[in-house]
Amino acid sequence: MPPTLPLFLFAVIVSVTSAARFPASANSGELPTFREAPAFRNGKECPRTSWPAAAAEKRYQNPSIIHIAMTLDATYLRGSVAGVFSVLQHASCPENIVFHFIATTHRRHELRRIITATFPYLTFHLYHFDSNLVRGKISYSIRRALDQPLNYARIYLADLLPATVRRIIYFDSDLIVVDDVAKLWQIDLKSHVLGAPEYCHANFTTYFTHRFWNNPIYAASFKERNACYFNTGVMVIDLLKWREGKYTEKLEHWMRIQKRHRIYELGSLPPFLLVFAGDVERVEHRWNQHGLGGDNLEGLCRDLHPGPVSLLHWSGKGKPWLRIDSKKPCPLDSLWAPYDLFRHTSSSSFFSDS
């Protein structure tokens, strides 16, 4: 069993092996249903990861196990399912992947049933994220989806997950992976807590308000740091170093300042920039071809960045499932469509994050 977690974060952990299907509830609109994904199995070259029941906790420490964290909610469920499917389809050792899903109390049990039915052979755990933990620290941003408490769950991964999970890949729910995720997992973080693709050509100053830059104490936060923008939708995190450095508290510090003084506009991203920018292990850009959802206001179509592609990320307002359903897809949305397991029905209800 995993060690006791902090009282304010109670984790419900579910290992999944059942193939049964469960009906969705209609308490506040019926959740989407999905076709069952095929079973993806390890080849003979994959290292053994199974353990006797008495030593099950050792599975977390096995370096051959890849741990991936994602959030689950009604709005992005279709994207999350496509993301999981894409990871499994391209993995060299899919049975060595453990997913750690994070959800709020609302409809959590239904979400668990849907994942169980869609991926009967998937090993996953489901954790409860207490929204009250961040409500007093969130200020409104330029898009409603960025204000949701679950958008801040990535800050609390080190508290939510068992201490035996020492490394995690965090994925947003609007992306697909088209390469073997083991390549991303195996990057050397060296002395860094976090690894992600950096974009040093981006105008870093635009992520903070004039009030931030006009305050010499705040502006000095980036002094002597080669700070570059990075997208927090794809991160490799050393949870052991995170816990030792108390980085959750450092991020919360900036969230409290934001609540009082309005120093940025974009949800959970700026605190990460304030704490980590300039101290990130650089990952190849191929692992986050982001911005495919356009900007945060209009969500217009965009092209891929030059170079190879291992991950496609529809960050921004435009989501491929919404554009496809509205019969107004962008050209690159056709790359997401093959991973869409959504079961279309005449009574389907769609969720928008606008």
Disulfide bonds with the S-S distance in Angstrom:
Cys46-Cys93 2.08
Cys200-Cys228 1.91
Cys301-Cys330 1.86
